[in-house]
Structure formats: structure tokens, C-alpha cells
């Protein structure tokens, strides 16, 4: 379970930092909000960095237990 959450967090962290247009398109395609509210996109570097750090932390915990 931790692996799945950390990989999802890692994917969204990369999307927030490097591919915000793709993230917005995914949100529009899904016709619902997928972490792409205007505040999150406006602060995408902070949100992306937090997601990447948390995903690495979760992967490290999952590998040690």
C-alpha cells in the first residue's frame, strides 16, 4: 500500500514541477479536480517539491519494513 501511495505521490510531484499543462489536461479530461485548483498550480513548485519529498520518505519507510 505504501508503495502505491508513494508512486502516485512521485508521479504527481513530477507533474506539478515539470508538466503543469499535462496535469491541467488530465483534470479537464477527467472532468473533475485532480489536485489542480488554481492555488496548487500557482504554487506548483512548492507543492511538487513537497510531493516528491513525501514520496521518497514513504518509499524509504516501505523498504525498511
GIURPE-V417296 format. One record per residue. N is the residue number from 1. SS is DSSP state (h for helix, s for strand, l for the rest). OMEGA is omega in degrees with one decimal (* if undefined). D_LAST is the distance of its C-alpha to the last C-alpha in whole Angstrom. Layout:
n->[N N]
ss->[SS SS]
omega->[OMEGA OMEGA]
d_last->[D_LAST D_LAST]
This chain:
n->[1 2 3 4 5 6 7 8 9 10 11 12 13 14 15 16 17 18 19 20 21 22 23 24 25 26 27 28 29 30 31 32 33 34 35 36 37 38 39 40 41 42 43 44 45 46 47 48 49 50 51 52 53 54 55 56 57 58 59 60 61 62 63 64 65]
ss->[l h h h h h h h h h h h h h h h h h l h h h h h h h h h h h l l l l l l l h h h h h l h h h h h h h h h h h h h h h h h h h h h l]
omega->[179.3 179.2 -179.1 179.3 -178.8 177.9 176.2 178.2 177.7 179.9 179.7 175.7 177.7 178.5 -179.7 -175.4 -169.2 -175.4 -178.2 178.7 178.1 178.7 178.2 178.1 176.7 178.8 178.5 -179.8 179.5 179.1 176.1 180.0 176.9 -178.5 -179.4 174.3 -172.4 178.4 180.0 179.4 178.6 179.8 -171.6 -178.9 178.9 -179.6 179.6 178.9 177.8 178.2 179.1 179.1 -179.6 179.4 176.9 178.0 179.5 177.3 178.8 178.1 -178.9 -178.9 -178.0 -179.5 *]
d_last->[12 11 12 15 15 15 17 20 19 20 23 24 24 26 28 29 29 31 33 34 37 34 32 36 37 34 34 38 37 35 38 35 34 30 30 33 35 37 36 32 34 36 33 31 30 29 27 26 25 23 21 20 19 17 16 15 13 11 10 9 6 6 6 4 0]
